Amino acid sequence: MAPTPERAVNERMASGEIPKTLPFVRRETVKVLKAGYPSQERADEGISRTLRDFYRSQFPGDYMSRRQEVEKAVNAATDIYRRNV
């Protein structure tokens, strides 16, 4: 049985795959994982766009200075979705 989005995100944060220090990273990652997508391709696009847009609009300084961490969170989120859906 696949873990819940919350549990999967917690596990990835504990392992360092999702940076714990990004503001609201857990909340936003769980939110994109719970959203409905018509296909895997649309899920990849939606997850990456939504997380990037969140940091770009809400935390532009963090987005610019910590882009690698944002991308790390995006990659982990898309991987969680692929493994659990």
LINNOR-V362831 format. One line per field, one symbol per residue. ss: DSSP state (~ for helix, > for strand, _ for the rest). Layout:
ss->???
This chain:
ss->____~~~~~~~~~~~_________~~~~~~~~~~_____~~~~~~~~~~~~~~~~~~~_~~~~~~_~~~~~~~~~~~~~~~~~~_
